[in-house]
């Protein structure tokens, strides 16, 4: 297994084009009910990431704090976006880690409150 330095935005208010293409965007409600399933959609970047044999997203891992919820693997023939159906017991930070075969691993975060 190869390990990568995890990259995040240097300035979240002024992201570079590279950051806009690679930092996972997490779409989910800000508040959810305890132990009720809801959707978390992860897409790779604010602007479309290239999808070609020489440059593509290999996978995305989803975590609630540091608990692994799931993984989606991609090929160059797939658009790198996925929806996970999850339930939570407590408020947490949802973390998505994606791996670009050329530019390494990137992280996106979203806070979710459980009521």
Secondary structure, 3 states (H helix, E strand, C coil): CCCCCEECCCCCCCCCHHHHHHCEEEECCCEECCCCCEEEEEEECCCCCCCECCECEEEEEEEECCEEEEEEECCCCCCCEEEEEECCCCCEEEEEEEEECCCEEEEEEEEEEEC
